[in-house]
Amino acid sequence: MKIVQVDKKLIRAFVSFPDELYDGDRKYVPYMKADLTKTLKKLLLVDKTYFALLAKDENRVLGRVLCTVDKNKQLNTDKCGFFSMFECVHDQSVCNALLNEAVRRLKTMGATHLSGTYSPYDQDNRRGILVEGFESAPLIFTSYNKTYYDKLLKEFGLQKHTDALEYKFDLNNVPKYEKVKKVSQYAQKKFDFRVDTVNWKRVDSDIDDVHTVMQAATTDAIYQDAPDVETLRHIVKNWRSYFDKNYLLIARSNATNEPLGVAIALPDFFQVFRKMKGKTNLKGLLTFARERKKIASARAILQYVIPKYQAMGVAMAMYCRMFEAMLANGVTYLEAGTMLEDNPQPNEAIKGVGGTLAHRYRIYYKEI
């Protein structure tokens, strides 16, 4: 076995390895191969802000990991080695060799810690290693992995830093819905705010409002800083075909038009991606067009409320608006998250409208 750095020739092997590892697993969702290849070429070959490694024997790939160095305010360091896209066969020696080489390289870049998993560009995309909730399939942009990954990472020497939680709702049976609806209507009247959907004709202005809310609502309990405006524009540009405007909500003051809160959900395109098998050729695109009409589940991917409005029913009002839009579209199952377990405001807001735990994802770290 040897550990090799991914270059232009090995990007295809890096992208394809999970297809072999999860062969026959009906819950596995492949990345869109063309999109991931494009992203890796930019990160590895153009920007050179990341490096990627493969564990290989003579005939096959045994493991992979993608790494970078960046600020981590929770660990109080400007030089944290982040790892992502970790996949490995069930062999501790392979895991150790792969991550030891990653650590060696990260230390030469000044890193003081190793932490993960996180995905490039977006801290909420496929965040953490799944450790609880294997019985149900993952929803869009959440993690899915082998059950033995937690053991591999712990045996390597990583320990839990925090868990990220995903909550579920049966929209046909939300016990607290009528009460929540009345409270949210009362809150909107009392505190004089409304809930708008995104306006694609002024999307740049709406993105600015989203950024304003995220910056104001980001606290020390949140793992990373709020993304900058350009990162948000990048996400919207790349995810535009997945969005439903009725699930992109901004709460605003009626008096000042000031943005007070944001809630965003996506239809569960993982249902479609499984059938596309990571391909964006003609057959894959036809599958996308056909199957997207059958999606009956969704995932709320973020919720932020500025501090002075966090106890005024803003989150409740946004979720009520979202529930109504989803039921009108035939969506009957919703997951919301992921929320860090030590960040009480979003966790209590979700549980307050009837959410129950669906999945637990673990973020690991160690000093290096």
C-alpha positions in Angstrom: 0.0 0.0 0.0 1.2 3.5 -0.7 -0.2 7.1 -0.1 -0.1 9.3 -3.2 -1.1 12.9 -3.8 -3.9 13.5 -6.2 -2.8 15.2 -9.4 -4.7 15.8 -12.6 -4.4 12.1 -13.6 -5.8 10.8 -10.3 -8.8 13.1 -9.9 -11.0 10.6 -11.6 -9.9 7.8 -9.2 -10.6 10.1 -6.3 -14.1 10.9 -7.5 -15.0 7.3 -8.4 -13.8 5.5 -5.3 -17.0 5.8 -3.3 -19.0 4.1 -6.1 -16.9 1.0 -5.5 -16.9 1.2 -1.7 -20.7 1.6 -1.5 -21.6 -0.7 -4.4 -25.0 -2.2 -3.7 -25.9 0.2 -0.8 -29.3 1.7 -1.7 -28.9 4.6 0.7 -25.6 5.8 -0.9 -25.9 9.0 -2.9 -23.1 9.7 -5.4 -21.7 13.2 -6.0 -22.5 14.6 -9.4 -19.2 13.5 -11.0 -18.8 16.3 -13.5 -19.4 19.0 -10.8 -17.1 17.4 -8.2 -14.4 17.0 -10.8 -14.7 20.6 -11.8 -14.5 21.7 -8.1 -11.5 19.5 -7.4 -9.6 20.8 -10.4 -10.1 24.3 -9.1 -9.2 23.6 -5.5 -6.2 21.3 -6.3 -4.8 22.6 -9.6 -5.8 26.2 -10.0 -6.2 27.7 -6.5 -4.0 25.1 -4.8 -5.7 25.8 -1.5 -6.4 22.1 -0.9 -4.5 18.8 -1.3 -6.0 15.4 -1.8 -4.5 12.0 -1.0 -5.3 8.4 -2.0 -4.4 5.2 -0.3 -3.7 2.6 -3.0 -2.4 -0.9 -3.5 -1.4 -2.2 -6.9 -4.9 -2.8 -8.1 -7.3 -0.5 -6.4 -8.0 2.6 -4.2 -8.4 1.9 -0.5 -9.1 5.3 0.9 -9.2 9.1 0.2 -9.2 12.4 2.0 -9.2 16.1 1.0 -7.5 18.7 3.2 -6.9 22.4 3.7 -5.7 24.8 6.4 -8.0 27.6 7.6 -9.2 29.5 10.7 -11.1 27.6 13.4 -12.5 29.9 16.0 -13.7 27.1 18.2 -10.2 25.7 18.5 -8.8 29.2 18.7 -6.4 28.8 15.9 -5.8 30.4 12.5 -4.1 27.3 11.3 -6.4 24.3 11.6 -6.1 21.4 9.3 -9.6 20.5 8.0 -10.3 17.2 6.4 -13.3 16.2 4.2 -14.5 13.7 1.7 -13.0 11.0 3.8 -13.7 7.4 2.6 -11.9 4.3 3.6 -12.1 0.5 3.5 -12.6 -1.3 6.8 -9.0 -1.5 7.7 -7.4 0.5 10.5 -3.9 0.4 8.9 -5.2 2.1 5.8 -7.0 4.8 7.8 -3.9 5.4 9.9 -1.5 5.6 6.9 -3.8 8.0 5.0 -4.5 10.4 7.9 -0.9 10.3 9.2 0.3 11.5 5.8 -2.4 14.2 5.8 -1.2 15.3 9.3 2.4 15.3 8.2 1.6 17.6 5.3 -0.8 19.8 7.3 1.9 20.4 10.0 4.3 21.6 7.3 1.6 24.2 6.4 1.6 25.4 10.1 -1.5 23.5 11.2 -1.9 22.9 15.0 -5.0 20.8 14.9 -6.8 18.3 12.7 -10.6 18.7 12.5 -13.5 17.4 10.3 -15.4 16.6 8.4 -16.4 19.6 6.4 -17.0 20.2 2.7 -15.4 23.0 0.6 -17.3 26.3 0.2 -20.2 25.4 2.6 -19.9 24.4 6.2 -23.4 22.8 6.3 -22.9 20.6 3.2 -22.3 16.9 4.2 -21.0 18.1 7.6 -19.7 15.5 10.0 -19.5 11.7 10.1 -22.9 9.9 10.5 -22.9 8.1 13.9 -26.7 7.8 14.6 -29.6 7.4 12.2 -28.3 4.8 9.7 -31.8 3.2 9.4 -33.1 6.1 7.1 -31.6 7.4 3.9 -29.8 10.7 4.0 -31.5 13.8 2.6 -29.9 16.3 0.3 -26.4 17.5 1.1 -26.2 15.5 4.4 -23.5 12.9 5.1 -23.8 9.2 4.7 -20.9 6.8 5.4 -20.0 3.3 6.6 -21.0 2.4 10.2 -17.3 1.7 11.1 -16.0 5.2 10.4 -16.5 6.4 13.9 -14.3 3.5 15.2 -11.6 4.1 12.6 -11.3 7.8 13.4 -11.3 7.2 17.2 -8.7 4.4 16.9 -6.6 6.9 14.8 -6.7 9.2 17.8 -9.4 11.7 16.9 -12.0 12.6 19.5 -15.4 14.1 19.4 -15.5 17.9 19.3 -19.2 18.4 18.8 -22.2 16.7 17.2 -24.5 18.2 14.5 -28.1 17.3 14.7 -30.8 16.7 12.1 -34.5 16.8 13.0 -37.5 15.3 11.3 -41.1 16.2 10.7 -44.1 14.3 9.4 -45.9 17.3 7.8 -49.2 15.4 7.9 -48.8 15.1 11.6 -47.1 18.0 13.3 -48.6 17.9 16.8 -47.9 21.5 17.6 -48.8 23.0 14.2 -52.1 24.7 15.0 -50.7 26.2 18.2 -47.5 27.3 16.4 -49.5 28.8 13.6 -51.5 30.9 16.0 -48.4 32.0 17.9 -46.6 33.0 14.7 -49.6 35.0 13.4 -49.7 36.8 16.7 -46.0 37.4 16.7 -46.0 38.9 13.2 -48.8 41.3 14.2 -47.3 42.3 17.6 -43.7 42.7 16.4 -44.7 44.1 13.0 -42.8 41.8 10.6 -43.6 39.7 7.6 -42.1 36.7 5.8 -41.1 37.1 2.2 -40.0 34.6 -0.4 -36.9 35.3 -2.4 -37.3 37.5 -5.5 -35.2 36.2 -8.3 -35.4 39.6 -10.0 -33.5 41.2 -7.1 -31.6 38.1 -6.0 -28.3 40.0 -5.3 -30.1 42.3 -2.9 -31.8 39.3 -1.2 -28.4 37.6 -0.9 -27.1 40.7 0.8 -30.0 40.5 3.3 -29.2 36.8 3.9 -25.6 37.7 4.6 -26.6 40.5 7.0 -28.7 38.2 9.0 -26.1 35.4 9.1 -23.4 37.8 10.3 -25.6 39.3 13.0 -26.7 35.9 14.2 -23.4 34.1 14.2 -22.1 33.6 17.7 -19.3 31.7 19.3 -21.6 28.7 19.5 -21.4 28.4 15.7 -18.4 26.5 14.5 -17.3 28.8 11.7 -17.7 32.4 10.7 -20.6 33.3 8.5 -19.7 32.9 4.8 -18.9 36.0 2.9 -21.2 37.5 0.3 -19.2 36.0 -2.6 -19.4 32.5 -1.2 -23.2 32.9 -0.8 -23.4 34.0 -4.4 -21.4 31.0 -5.5 -23.7 28.7 -3.6 -26.8 30.3 -5.1 -25.4 30.1 -8.6 -24.5 26.4 -8.3 -27.7 25.4 -6.5 -30.2 27.5 -8.5 -31.7 24.5 -10.2 -32.4 22.9 -6.9 -34.2 25.8 -5.2 -37.9 26.4 -4.9 -38.5 30.1 -4.2 -41.3 29.2 -1.7 -38.7 27.5 0.5 -36.3 30.5 0.5 -37.7 32.8 3.2 -36.6 36.2 4.6 -38.4 37.8 7.5 -38.4 41.6 7.4 -39.6 44.4 9.5 -42.6 46.1 8.0 -41.5 49.5 9.4 -37.9 49.5 8.1 -37.6 46.6 5.7 -34.7 45.4 7.8 -34.0 41.7 7.4 -34.6 39.9 10.7 -34.3 36.2 9.8 -33.6 33.7 7.1 -34.8 30.1 6.6 -33.9 28.0 3.5 -35.0 24.6 2.5 -34.4 22.4 -0.5 -36.4 19.6 -2.1 -34.7 16.3 -1.5 -32.9 15.9 -4.8 -30.9 13.0 -3.3 -34.0 10.9 -4.3 -33.2 11.9 -7.9 -29.4 11.7 -7.6 -29.6 8.0 -6.6 -31.3 7.3 -9.9 -28.9 9.4 -11.9 -26.0 7.5 -10.4 -23.8 10.6 -10.5 -24.2 11.1 -14.3 -25.1 14.3 -16.0 -25.2 12.9 -19.5 -28.4 13.0 -21.6 -29.9 10.0 -19.8 -29.0 11.5 -16.4 -30.6 14.8 -17.3 -33.8 13.1 -18.5 -33.9 11.2 -15.3 -33.5 14.5 -13.4 -36.4 16.2 -15.3 -38.7 13.2 -14.8 -37.9 12.3 -11.2 -37.8 15.9 -9.7 -41.6 16.0 -10.0 -42.0 13.1 -7.7 -40.0 14.5 -4.7 -42.1 14.2 -1.5 -39.5 15.2 1.1 -37.4 18.3 1.8 -34.6 19.5 4.0 -34.3 22.9 5.7 -30.6 23.6 5.5 -30.3 26.8 7.5 -32.2 29.1 9.9 -30.8 32.3 11.4 -32.5 35.1 13.3 -30.8 38.3 14.4 -30.3 38.3 18.2 -32.8 40.9 19.3 -35.6 39.1 17.5 -34.7 35.5 18.6 -37.5 35.3 21.2 -40.2 37.0 19.1 -41.5 34.2 17.0 -39.6 34.9 13.8 -38.3 31.4 13.3 -41.7 30.0 14.1 -43.3 32.2 11.5 -40.8 31.2 8.8 -41.3 27.5 9.5 -45.1 27.9 9.3 -44.8 29.5 5.9 -42.5 26.8 4.8 -44.8 24.0 6.0 -47.7 25.5 4.1 -45.7 25.8 0.9 -44.4 22.2 1.2 -47.8 20.7 1.8 -49.2 22.6 -1.2 -46.4 21.0 -3.3 -47.1 17.4 -2.0 -44.1 17.3 0.3 -45.0 15.3 3.4 -41.6 14.7 5.1 -39.1 17.4 6.2 -35.8 17.3 7.9 -34.1 20.4 9.4 -30.5 20.8 10.2 -27.7 20.3 10.8 -27.6 22.3 14.1 -24.6 22.0 16.4 -25.7 20.4 19.7 -24.2 23.2 21.8 -26.1 26.0 20.0 -29.4 26.1 21.9 -31.3 28.7 19.9 -31.9 26.8 16.6 -32.3 23.4 18.4 -35.0 24.8 20.7 -36.7 26.5 17.8 -36.9 23.3 15.8 -38.1 21.2 18.8 -40.6 24.0 19.5 -42.4 23.4 16.2 -42.4 19.6 16.7 -39.1 18.3 15.3 -37.6 15.1 16.6 -34.1 13.7 16.2 -33.4 12.0 12.9 -29.6 11.9 12.4 -26.5 12.7 14.5 -23.2 13.7 12.7 -19.9 13.9 14.6 -17.2 16.5 14.1 -13.7 15.2 15.3 -10.5 16.9 16.3 -7.0 16.3 17.7 -3.9 18.4 18.4 -1.2 17.7 15.9 
